[in-house]
Structure formats: structure tokens, C-alpha cells
Amino acid sequence: MSISVSELTKVYGDQKALDGISFEAPSGQVLGFLGPNGAGKTTTMKILTCYLSQTSGSASVCGHDVSTDSLEVRKLVGYLPEHNPLYKDMYVREYLSFVGRANKIERVSQRTETLIEQTGLGREAHKPIGALSKGYRQRVGLAQALMHDPQVLILDEPTSGLDPNQLAEIRKLISELGKEKTVIFSTHIMQEVQALCDRVIIINQGRLVADDPIGRLQQRLSGGQVLTVEFDRSVAKQQLLKIQGVDRVETNPGSTTFRLYVDSADDVRPAVFRYAVDQGLVLLGLQREDLSVEEVFRALTN
């Protein structure tokens, strides 16, 4: 495992910011790290990047313990914090070259130009960082996190301040990076999680409340599936309850559209189709619904 966390706890005075969370993240996976403000996301990220020490528990990156082998961990991790610290009086190309030399990168100029192209900084590379928009500063921060070609990339709110075009470009880049690196990123943009993540971890008040692939998490919370069905005429709800697997039916009086709540993960759409044929009904629509990531998030953190 690229990242392994076991019973990680962090206490500030009387406040327990992290309360014994455990998870693992393999290489080649994009992991969404979600939670309300103050839930402990940034604290976890700072421990994994050796900016903070834990009160108890353990964490390792590529087999190196963050407490006893922090220098090796730092070599393996690229980190973009929520508040992106940059030298604003330096020019973009100058700053990235400086970061490269600090990391003892060979062929710094070549690596700098590669990252400028990869992160879409070409038009702004001749400008001082202080003159850039927030979105372009985020790109500079991402480029510096990638400078030493880390095996693990930890991004705290990486798309904050980006316009829709920039969002699409950075999301594509994160998706590509996730094919060969371990990427952990936090965000409050739920559509981003649905589009990018292989897996989601949700923490609330310092405790881990979910750790699942998105599809499994949605199924688990909905208790199975929800199907929206439309016929050419109204049907008695009691008749639809006879379909094997259908646990509950919702509709409005006189409506020809029904929501079928299924109590298992089995696909009951063939049974619904057969029911329509047997009853001489025309099936105008049949669609499986999933809880949105936002609904899942609210259900677990409210």
C-alpha cells in the first residue's frame, strides 16, 4: 500500500481533531477525502506530509513511517496545501526552477518546461506570481508539488478559484496522474468527486464514517436501488409490490410514473419489463436512480 493509516489520533488541548481513523490507499487510485469544515481532513493531510505529528496511532507512506522516517516520506510526497504558499515576487519559471534545484532535480530546466506545459502555465510563465489570478496560482502550486515526480500526491482543495475551463483541464490532469500515482484530494465540489474519484473517504468530527467506492456507498445508503418507472396508464401500487424484490412504491394520485424501492442489489429491471408485458402495459421509461454524492455526504455528516 502507498499509504497506510492505523488508529490515527490527534489531540489539541481538550479537542480531539482525529479520533482513531484507519484506512489504506494503493497506487493508481484517486481517493476523495471529504468532510465538513473542521472534520479533520487537513490535520490528516498534514500528518501524512510530516507537517504535524500525531498524538497516537501510526501512518506510513510507501512503507516509511511518518514519525521515524520523515525525510524519506517527504521525498515521496507532493503536497498542495489549502492556503498555497508561494514566493509572489518570483517569476513563475524562476520559482519552479528554484523548487527543482531545492529538490536536487537533474535537468531542472527541462523538468520546469514539462510542468509548465502540463499544468497550462505557458502564457503566464513570464509573469511574477503576485500578478497571477488565484486559479493560475493554484496551477503553480500544483506544478511545484509535481516537481520531484512524487509517488503520492496530496491535494487540499486543488481546484479552488479555477474557472470552468481551468477546472476541466486540472481535473483531466488529476485523472491522468491517478493512473500511476496515489492521489488524495479534498474538495467541497461534489460533482468533482463523482467525476474523478475511484473511492471516497468521509470523516466527521474526527471519525471515519465511510470508506467505499462511490457506487457501493450510494447503494448502501439507499438500501438497494431506486427505479423510476413510467407506464402508459396508471397502475395500483399493490400490483407493483408483487414484483419480486420491490419493497416500497411511491407515486402521486393518478400519475403513471412510479418510484420503486428495491431491497437488494439484484437488477429487477427485467422483472419490471416482464410485468409490463404480462399486464399489457406500454413501458415508457425505466431508469435506475443513484443517490448523489452530495446526498450521501449530507446523510453521513448531518
Buried (B, 14 or more C-beta within 10 A) or exposed (E): BBBBBEBBBBBEEEEBBBBBBBBBBEBEBBBBBBBBEEBBBBBBBBBBBBBBEBBEBBBBBBEBBBBEBBEBBBBBBBBBBEEBEBBEEBBBBBBBBBBBEEBEBEEBEEBBBBBBEBBBBEEBBEBBBEEBEEBBBBBBBBBBBBBBEBBBBBBBBBBBBBEEEBBEBBBEBBBEBBEEBBBBBBBBBBEBBBBBBBBBBBBBBBBBBBBBEBEEBBBBBBBBBBBBBBBEEBBEBEEBEEBEBBEBBEBEEEEBBBEBBBEEEEEBBEBBBEBBEEEEBEBEEBEEBBBBBBBBBEBBBE
